[in-house]
Structures are given as structure tokens and as C-alpha cells.
Amino acid sequence: MRPASFPEHLVILGGGSAGWMSAAYLDRTFNRPGDRRLRITVVESETIGRIGVGEATIPSIRDFARFIGIDEATLMARTSATFKHGVEFEDWSSVGEKCFHPFEALDTAMGMNAGPSWLARWSQGIAGTFADEAGIQWKLARAGLSPKRLIDPDYSSVLPYAYHLDAEAYGDLLAEVALARGVERVTGDVVGVRQKDGDVLGLDLGDGTTVDGDLFLDCSGFNALLLGKALKSPFLSYADHLLCDRAVAIRAPHDPETPIPPMTRARALSAGWMWRIGLQNREGLGYVYSSAHIKPAEAEAELRAATGLADDVPARHLTMRIGRAEKAWTGNVIALGLAGGFIEPLESTGLHMVEYGLEMLVRHFPLSGLNPDARDRFNEVVGQHYDGLRDFISAHYGLSGRRDTPFWQAATSPEHMPPRVRMLLGLWADRHPSVEDISSQRPLFGHASWQHILYGIGKPGPAAAANAARWVAEPGAHLPQLEQACADITANLPSHTLWLEGLATLPIQKDGW
């Protein structure tokens, strides 16, 4: 791009969820009707398929959709979305045990850290599950309740919530919005990348045309055609810490007589874990596994056995590149989505990492030309965000009590834990997690989330429990208030099934974006 000016033309390579999220977000940020300051072109291939299996999200998607200008009924209807209260983990601590990681935190709802009270009660042998004493969202999820009423404003509720949705339909909806607002689409396969002095100048397409630009977003998936293949930017692998590198996914028919649970279900299997996600029109099933411990055909057979699916329901096998770009912004290329990095989908963060990358890109955008310090800061904060997520996901495995298969013996070995995780677990051996322990200024998962994994998948250390019992004056004093809050909220909430039925009565926007 020109060294001392705002970029005139932004080119986005890739038309999947990441590409169209980028187009819609950046158009909304920089352009207005009649005042298009940034020309945006999406180069989309008709021959390269989308990954398209991302179905679970976290609450940040609501802020993203609100900013884009999509109403909630339209978002849910167009993407076959259902509600999500959090993630249920089954067989992680040991076979037959369950725990739950909700989106709520008592720090926000009641101004208290639930850890000390629960630890003190656990030391006395009277504690329930941590999720039951640290909030009410687990109760709502188990009861199959919606997080909101039909009359509540868009994207609003007394509790944070997210969605399960069809990622391909989500990308199509965003494409429709972006194109209606003036974003350009070019269809073709990239056969060459024109470069000069470490920057990309243009993309040569198979039909002989060239798409020139000032700034390029690489949203080309695991291929990373611009950042990785053209610019040779190094990739930082997380394989030493996260063993799962493959997945097999199946889209199964939904039984209309079975209520759709408003939560993601993650069940541990012999060489990884299985997701189970209900959309309005189908069920998404998948097995994330380590190829060093099970072969693809064996993984597919185990998934079918665990779900009762017949062999005639087609499966899709995926190879995952786990890690991140060392510098997601190199030259005039910024990689987002799978091109910039990927952490396995255990906590449903794939779309969020695109959202975060876009937010940081706008914060560090070359408003008056390329600013090397802004670019370096972008790379620093995005890298820290990925590393923090890596640490959190690795703790899920390290805290497991499973040792019954070669995979679980390897996955729980301390040698696979990042140093920061080992430090945190050592810190929490004799005390509860607190907000000061998470060093990032904007951690994706704060101390409340760590507690749900530490005391759900893992078990509290005896020193931490004894110290809490010694210092907490009234363990469980908040529980009556929590019980009353749960009764008040659930009295007004419809079932998840009833809310989805009511969705059909709401008006849906189809054009006029």
C-alpha cells in the first residue's frame, strides 16, 4: 500500500464466514450510505469448499450481529439457530461424571467470587457441584429453558447467552448484507500473487484478470494463501500442548420429538472428545481426536457407535492446523480466521477469534498509512489472545482424571501443559482463582471460567479447601439469594422449544439492508 495514506482498496481473499464477517464489519465501520471511504472487494472461489462445521458460539456474537445491524429474529431464522447457555462436559473428570461451564459469573451478577464459599463447603462434604453454587445458568440449561422471553429486546437477557448456528448460512447472510451495502464480490481462483518489497500488490485469477489492492485480508482458511504461502510468514504450532489435530463431522437428521438442549455437549471419548449440537433443522455431531492415537476410520466408527448413527449418514474428515501465525499482520497482509490461527473447538471460539481480530484491526488500522508500531501492537495483542486460549483449552485436558487410554495418559501429562498453566495450577493449589491471577487486560476466559474447569473437570486441592474453610466466615450464605433469583427468573422464561416455536411468528428481514 502507499506508505502515507489511508488505503483506498481493501481486498479480502476468501468468502467463508471469516471473509464475509470481515467485509460486513469493516464496511459498517468505515462506510456510510453515500460516503464510501473504503472500497472493499471479496475474492471468492467457486471450487474451494468451506470448512463450514463451526456451529457453536460464545456471547460476543450478539454484539457483533447488533453492530452489523441484523435483528435477532432474522439471525436465528436464517441460520437455524438455537440458544446456548454454556458447555456440558461429560466423562472428562471420570466416566459417568458431568460438569458445566456457563457464560454467567457471580462477579458480575452478585459481586462475589464463588470459589472460596464452595471450597469451604467442599471441605465439609456438603457442597453441590460448583456450577450449582456459582450461579443459576446450569439449572436453566438442565431444565431446557430459553435464556429470554419473546418480548425481550434483541440480544438482551438477564443472563449472557450465545447460539448454535449453521456457519455456512451465517456467512451467506453476512454476504447478503455486505453486498447490499456496496461491498464488491469477485469470483475466481487465485493462480498467482503479485508482490514487491514484502507487500502484496494484486491477485492474479484463473480467468486472466488481476485484483489490485492496498491492503489485503487473508481469509483463505488453513491454506493461508497470502500470509503463509506467498509471504512465508512463520507459523507457531501448538502441537506440543494440544494433541488433537483431526476431526470427523456428521450432520444428522433432528428428531422433531426430542427437545433441543440449549447447551453444547462435549463428551470425552477414547482419543479426544465428541461434540453434540442441536440446530433447528438438524443435529451437528463430531469427534475431535489425536491422529497419533486413533486412525480416521476408527474415529468415525467410534463416533457412530457413540451416537447410534448408521453408516449411510455421510461423514466429513478434517485435518486441523493447531496454532497461530507468529505475526498475523505481515507487510500489508492481515490473516483472520483459520488463516491466522486455530485452537480446537472445545470452547466454541472460532468465530470469536475473527471478531476479536477485526476489532483489533480497526483499533490499529492504517488511518494515515502503515504504522509499524501499530502493526507490532496488533500482532502482540492477537498473539496473546491466542496463547491465552491455548492455555485455557490445555487445562481441560491436564485437569482430567482420565488415564484409561493411551491418549488420556498422554494428554494429562504435565509435559504437555504450557508453563503458564503449570504456574497457575501451582498457584491455585492452596487458594482460589481470582481476577488478578489472569494477567491479560481482556482475557477471553477469566478466573470464573477457570474455576468451572478447575472444580468441574478437576478436583480442588486439599490445601485450598482447608484454607477456605479457615477463612470464609459464612460458606454458602449466598445460596438462598441464588435460589430466589433462580425461582424469579425461571418463572418468566419459556422452554427452549416454545421459544423456537414462537420464532416463526416474528417478522424476518429479507432485503433492504
C-alpha positions in Angstrom: 0.0 0.0 0.0 1.1 3.6 -0.4 3.2 4.5 2.7 1.5 7.6 3.9 -2.2 7.4 3.2 -5.5 5.7 4.1 -5.9 2.5 1.9 -8.3 3.1 -0.9 -8.9 -0.6 -1.7 -9.2 -3.5 0.8 -9.2 -6.9 -0.8 -10.4 -9.9 1.2 -9.3 -13.3 -0.1 -11.9 -15.9 0.9 -15.6 -15.9 1.1 -16.3 -18.2 4.1 -17.5 -17.0 7.5 -14.3 -15.1 8.2 -14.3 -13.3 4.8 -17.9 -12.1 4.9 -17.7 -11.3 8.6 -14.7 -9.1 7.7 -16.4 -7.5 4.8 -19.6 -6.7 6.7 -17.8 -5.4 9.8 -15.2 -3.2 8.1 -17.9 -1.8 5.7 -20.0 -0.9 8.7 -17.0 0.7 10.4 -15.7 2.9 7.6 -18.5 3.4 5.2 -21.9 5.1 5.2 -24.5 5.4 2.5 -23.2 8.0 0.0 -19.8 8.1 1.7 -17.8 5.1 0.9 -14.3 5.9 2.2 -13.0 2.3 1.8 -13.6 0.2 -1.2 -13.9 -3.5 -0.2 -13.7 -6.4 -2.6 -14.2 -10.1 -1.6 -12.4 -12.6 -3.9 -14.3 -15.9 -3.5 -13.6 -19.2 -5.1 -16.3 -21.4 -6.5 -14.2 -24.5 -6.4 -12.7 -24.4 -2.9 -15.2 -25.6 -0.4 -15.8 -24.1 3.0 -15.0 -25.8 6.3 -18.5 -24.9 7.5 -18.7 -27.1 10.6 -18.4 -24.3 13.2 -21.8 -24.4 14.9 -21.3 -23.2 18.5 -20.5 -19.7 19.5 -19.9 -17.5 22.6 -21.8 -14.4 23.7 -19.7 -11.9 21.7 -21.5 -12.9 18.6 -24.6 -11.0 19.8 -22.6 -7.7 20.0 -21.2 -8.4 16.5 -24.6 -9.1 14.9 -26.0 -6.0 16.7 -23.2 -3.8 15.3 -23.7 -5.2 11.8 -27.4 -4.3 12.0 -29.0 -7.7 11.8 -32.0 -8.2 14.1 -32.1 -11.3 16.3 -35.1 -13.0 14.8 -33.6 -12.7 11.3 -30.2 -14.0 12.5 -31.8 -17.0 14.2 -34.3 -17.8 11.4 -31.7 -17.5 8.6 -29.1 -19.7 10.4 -31.4 -22.3 12.0 -30.0 -21.0 15.3 -30.8 -22.3 18.8 -29.8 -20.9 22.2 -26.7 -21.9 24.2 -26.2 -21.4 27.9 -22.7 -23.0 28.0 -20.9 -26.3 27.6 -21.7 -29.5 29.4 -18.6 -31.8 29.8 -19.3 -35.5 30.2 -16.8 -38.2 31.1 -13.9 -35.7 31.4 -13.2 -35.9 35.1 -14.1 -39.6 35.1 -16.5 -41.8 33.2 -20.1 -41.0 34.2 -19.4 -37.6 35.7 -20.7 -34.3 34.2 -19.8 -30.6 34.8 -20.9 -27.4 33.2 -19.1 -24.2 32.1 -21.8 -21.4 31.9 -21.4 -17.9 30.5 -22.5 -16.2 33.7 -20.2 -15.2 36.5 -21.3 -14.2 40.0 -18.7 -11.5 40.0 -21.0 -9.7 37.5 -24.3 -10.8 38.9 -23.7 -10.6 42.7 -20.3 -9.0 43.1 -18.8 -12.1 44.6 -16.2 -14.8 43.9 -17.9 -18.1 44.4 -14.7 -20.1 44.8 -14.0 -19.6 48.5 -17.5 -20.4 49.6 -17.6 -23.6 47.5 -14.2 -24.7 48.6 -15.1 -24.3 52.3 -18.3 -26.3 51.8 -16.5 -28.9 49.8 -14.0 -29.4 52.7 -17.0 -30.1 54.9 -18.5 -32.6 52.4 -21.7 -30.6 51.9 -21.1 -28.8 48.6 -23.1 -29.4 45.5 -21.5 -29.1 42.0 -19.5 -25.9 41.5 -21.9 -24.8 38.7 -24.9 -25.2 41.0 -23.3 -23.0 43.7 -21.7 -20.5 41.4 -24.8 -19.4 39.5 -28.1 -20.4 38.0 -27.4 -20.9 34.4 -26.7 -24.6 34.8 -30.2 -25.0 36.3 -31.7 -23.2 33.3 -29.8 -25.4 30.8 -30.8 -28.6 32.5 -34.4 -27.5 32.6 -34.3 -26.8 28.9 -35.3 -23.2 29.3 -34.7 -20.3 26.9 -32.4 -17.5 28.2 -35.1 -14.9 27.3 -38.7 -14.2 26.5 -40.1 -13.5 23.1 -40.9 -9.9 24.2 -37.4 -9.1 25.3 -35.4 -6.7 23.2 -33.0 -8.1 20.6 -29.8 -9.7 22.1 -30.9 -8.8 25.6 -31.4 -11.1 28.7 -30.6 -11.2 32.4 -28.0 -13.8 31.6 -25.3 -13.9 28.9 -26.1 -16.4 26.1 -24.9 -17.5 22.7 -26.1 -19.6 19.8 -25.7 -22.8 17.9 -26.0 -21.9 14.2 -25.2 -23.0 10.7 -21.9 -21.4 10.0 -22.3 -21.6 6.2 -25.8 -19.9 6.4 -24.2 -17.3 8.7 -21.6 -16.5 6.1 -24.3 -16.3 3.4 -26.4 -13.9 5.5 -23.4 -11.6 6.1 -22.6 -11.7 2.4 -26.1 -10.6 1.5 -25.8 -7.7 4.0 -22.4 -6.7 2.8 -23.2 -6.9 -0.9 -26.4 -4.9 -0.4 -24.4 -2.1 1.2 -21.8 -1.8 -1.5 -19.1 -4.5 -1.0 -17.9 -6.0 -4.2 -17.6 -9.7 -5.0 -15.2 -11.2 -7.5 -15.4 -14.9 -8.2 -12.3 -16.8 -9.3 -9.4 -18.9 -8.2 -6.1 -17.3 -7.4 -3.3 -18.6 -9.6 -0.7 -16.0 -8.7 0.2 -13.4 -6.1 2.0 -10.2 -7.3 4.5 -9.0 -4.7 7.0 -6.2 -4.2 9.3 -5.5 -1.2 7.4 -7.8 1.2 3.9 -6.5 0.2 1.2 -8.0 -1.9 0.2 -5.8 -4.9 -2.5 -7.9 -6.5 -4.1 -11.3 -7.1 -4.0 -13.0 -10.5 -7.1 -15.0 -11.1 -7.7 -18.0 -13.3 -9.7 -16.1 -15.9 -6.7 -13.7 -16.6 -7.9 -10.8 -14.5 -6.0 -9.2 -11.7 -7.4 -7.7 -8.5 -5.1 -5.0 -7.2 -5.3 -3.6 -3.7 -3.7 -1.5 -1.0 -4.5 -3.8 2.0 -5.2 -7.5 1.9 -7.1 -9.7 4.4 -6.1 -13.4 4.2 -9.3 -15.4 5.0 -8.3 -18.3 2.8 -8.6 -20.9 5.6 -5.9 -23.3 6.6 -4.2 -22.8 3.3 -3.2 -19.2 4.3 -2.5 -18.5 0.6 -1.3 -14.9 1.2 0.3 -14.9 4.7 1.7 -18.4 4.7 2.3 -19.4 1.1 3.1 -16.0 -0.6 4.8 -14.1 2.2 6.2 -17.2 4.0 5.3 -15.8 7.4 6.2 -18.3 10.1 3.6 -20.4 11.9 3.7 -21.1 15.6 2.4 -24.6 16.3 0.7 -25.6 19.5 1.1 -29.3 18.8 3.2 -29.8 21.9 0.4 -28.6 24.1 -2.8 -29.6 22.2 -2.7 -33.2 20.9 -6.0 -33.2 18.9 -5.3 -32.5 15.2 -8.2 -34.1 13.3 -11.9 -34.1 13.3 -14.7 -36.1 11.8 -18.1 -34.3 11.5 -21.6 -35.7 10.7 -24.8 -33.8 10.0 -27.6 -35.9 11.3 -31.4 -35.5 11.0 -33.1 -34.0 14.0 -35.7 -35.9 15.8 -38.7 -33.5 16.0 -40.0 -35.2 19.1 -36.8 -34.7 21.1 -36.3 -31.2 22.7 -33.2 -29.4 21.6 -30.9 -28.8 24.6 -29.8 -25.2 25.0 -26.2 -26.1 25.5 -23.2 -27.6 23.7 -22.4 -31.1 24.8 -18.8 -32.3 24.9 -18.3 -35.9 25.8 -14.8 -37.4 26.2 -14.0 -40.4 24.0 -11.0 -42.7 23.8 -8.7 -40.3 21.8 -10.4 -36.9 22.2 -13.9 -35.7 22.6 -17.3 -35.6 20.8 -19.4 -32.5 20.2 -23.2 -32.8 20.0 -25.1 -29.6 18.9 -28.8 -29.2 18.1 -29.8 -26.8 15.4 -33.4 -26.1 14.4 -33.2 -28.3 11.4 -30.5 -30.9 12.2 -28.0 -32.1 14.7 -24.3 -31.5 14.4 -22.0 -34.3 15.6 -18.3 -34.5 15.6 -15.2 -36.2 17.1 -12.1 -34.1 17.7 -9.2 -36.5 18.1 -5.5 -37.1 18.0 -4.3 -38.8 14.9 -1.3 -40.2 16.9 -3.8 -42.3 18.9 -6.5 -43.3 16.6 -7.0 -43.7 12.8 -9.6 -41.8 10.9 -11.7 -44.8 10.1 -11.6 -45.9 13.7 -12.5 -42.4 14.9 -15.6 -42.4 12.6 -16.6 -45.8 13.8 -16.3 -44.7 17.5 -18.4 -41.6 16.7 -21.1 -43.6 15.1 -21.1 -46.1 17.9 -21.4 -43.3 20.5 -24.3 -41.6 18.6 -26.1 -44.6 17.1 -25.7 -43.3 13.6 -25.9 -45.7 10.7 -23.1 -45.9 8.1 -25.2 -44.4 5.4 -25.2 -40.9 7.1 -22.2 -39.2 5.4 -19.2 -38.1 7.4 -16.6 -35.4 6.6 -13.0 -35.7 7.8 -10.9 -32.6 8.6 -7.3 -32.0 9.3 -6.7 -29.1 11.7 -3.7 -26.9 11.8 -3.5 -26.1 15.5 -1.5 -22.9 16.4 -1.3 -19.4 15.1 0.7 -17.2 12.8 3.7 -15.8 14.5 2.8 -12.4 13.0 -0.8 -12.3 11.7 -0.1 -8.9 10.2 2.9 -9.1 7.9 3.6 -6.5 5.3 0.2 -5.3 4.0 -1.5 -8.7 4.7 -3.6 -9.5 7.8 -4.7 -13.0 8.3 -8.0 -13.7 10.1 -9.9 -16.9 10.8 -8.2 -20.2 10.1 -5.5 -18.5 8.0 -4.4 -16.6 11.2 -4.7 -19.4 13.7 -7.0 -22.1 15.1 -7.5 -23.6 18.5 -9.6 -26.8 18.6 -13.3 -26.0 19.1 -13.7 -27.2 22.7 -14.9 -23.8 23.9 -16.5 -22.6 20.6 -14.2 -19.7 19.9 -13.6 -19.9 16.2 -15.9 -17.1 15.2 -15.0 -15.1 18.2 -11.3 -15.0 17.1 -12.4 -13.4 13.8 -14.5 -10.9 15.8 -11.6 -10.1 18.0 -9.1 -9.8 15.1 -11.4 -7.4 13.4 -11.8 -5.3 16.5 -8.1 -5.1 16.9 -7.6 -4.4 13.2 -9.9 -1.4 13.4 -8.1 -0.2 16.6 -4.7 -0.4 14.7 -5.9 0.4 11.2 -3.5 2.3 8.9 -5.6 5.5 9.0 -2.7 7.6 7.6 -0.6 4.9 6.1 1.1 1.9 7.6 2.3 2.5 11.2 4.9 -0.2 12.1 4.3 0.3 15.8 0.5 -0.2 15.4 1.2 -3.3 13.3 3.5 -4.7 16.0 1.0 -4.0 18.7 -1.7 -5.8 16.7 0.5 -8.8 16.4 1.2 -8.7 20.1 -2.4 -8.5 21.4 -3.7 -11.0 18.9 -0.9 -13.4 19.7 -1.6 -13.0 23.4 -5.3 -13.7 22.8 -4.5 -17.0 21.0 -1.9 -18.0 23.7 -4.4 -17.4 26.5 -7.0 -19.6 24.7 -4.4 -22.3 24.2 -3.6 -22.2 27.9 -7.3 -22.5 28.9 -8.0 -25.4 26.5 -4.9 -27.3 27.5 -6.1 -27.1 31.1 -9.2 -29.0 30.2 -7.1 -32.0 29.4 -4.4 -31.5 32.1 -7.1 -31.4 34.8 -8.9 -34.6 33.7 -8.9 -37.6 35.9 -8.9 -39.9 32.9 -5.9 -42.3 32.5 -7.8 -45.2 30.8 -6.4 -44.9 27.3 -3.0 -44.0 25.8 -4.5 -40.7 24.6 -5.6 -39.7 28.1 -2.4 -40.8 29.6 -0.5 -38.5 27.2 -3.0 -35.6 27.3 -2.9 -35.4 31.1 0.9 -35.5 31.3 2.4 -32.3 32.7 4.9 -32.1 29.9 2.1 -31.0 27.5 0.9 -28.2 29.8 2.2 -24.7 28.8 4.4 -23.2 31.5 1.8 -20.6 32.4 -0.8 -23.3 33.1 1.6 -25.2 35.3 2.2 -21.9 37.2 -1.5 -21.2 37.6 -2.3 -24.6 38.9 0.6 -24.4 41.3 -0.7 -21.0 42.5 -4.2 -22.4 43.0 -3.0 -25.5 44.9 -3.7 -23.6 48.2 -6.0 -20.8 47.2 -8.9 -20.0 44.9 -8.5 -18.3 41.4 -9.1 -14.5 41.5 -9.3 -11.8 38.8 -5.7 -10.7 39.5 -4.3 -14.1 38.5 -5.3 -13.7 34.8 -2.7 -11.3 33.5 -4.3 -10.3 30.2 -6.2 -7.0 30.3 -9.1 -8.6 28.3 -8.9 -12.3 28.8 -11.3 -14.4 26.8 -11.9 -16.6 29.8 -11.4 -15.0 33.2 -11.0 -16.5 36.6 -14.6 -17.5 36.9 -14.3 -19.7 33.8 -11.1 -21.2 35.1 -12.9 -22.1 38.3 -15.6 -24.0 36.5 -12.9 -26.2 34.8 -10.7 -26.4 37.9 -13.5 -27.5 40.1 -15.6 -29.3 37.5 -13.2 -31.3 35.3 -10.5 -31.2 38.0 -10.8 -31.6 41.8 -9.8 -29.0 44.4 -6.6 -29.4 46.3 -6.9 -30.2 50.0 -4.8 -27.2 51.0 -7.1 -24.8 49.0 -10.1 -26.3 50.6 -8.7 -26.2 54.1 -7.6 -22.6 53.7 -11.0 -21.6 52.5 -12.7 -23.4 55.5 -10.3 -21.5 57.8 -11.0 -18.0 56.4 -14.5 -18.0 54.9 -16.9 -16.7 57.6 -20.2 -17.9 56.2 -19.8 -20.5 53.5 -23.0 -20.8 51.4 -24.5 -17.6 52.7 -25.3 -16.5 49.1 -27.2 -19.7 48.3 -30.7 -18.6 49.5 -30.4 -15.4 47.4 -29.2 -17.5 44.4 -32.2 -19.9 44.9 -34.6 -17.0 45.0 -33.0 -15.4 41.9 -33.4 -18.7 40.0 -37.0 -19.0 41.0 -37.8 -15.4 40.0 -36.1 -15.8 36.6 -37.3 -19.3 35.7 -40.9 -18.3 36.5 -40.9 -16.0 33.5 -38.8 -17.9 31.0 -40.4 -20.2 28.3 -39.0 -23.5 27.4 -36.4 -23.6 24.7 -38.8 -25.5 22.5 -41.6 -22.9 23.0 -39.3 -20.0 22.2 -38.2 -21.6 18.9 -41.8 -22.2 18.0 -42.6 -18.6 18.7 -39.7 -17.5 16.5 -41.8 -18.5 13.5 -44.3 -15.7 14.4 -41.6 -12.9 14.3 -41.0 -10.8 11.2 -37.9 -11.7 9.3 -35.9 -9.2 7.2 -35.1 -10.5 3.7 -33.8 -7.4 1.9 -33.3 -3.7 2.2 -30.1 -3.9 4.2 
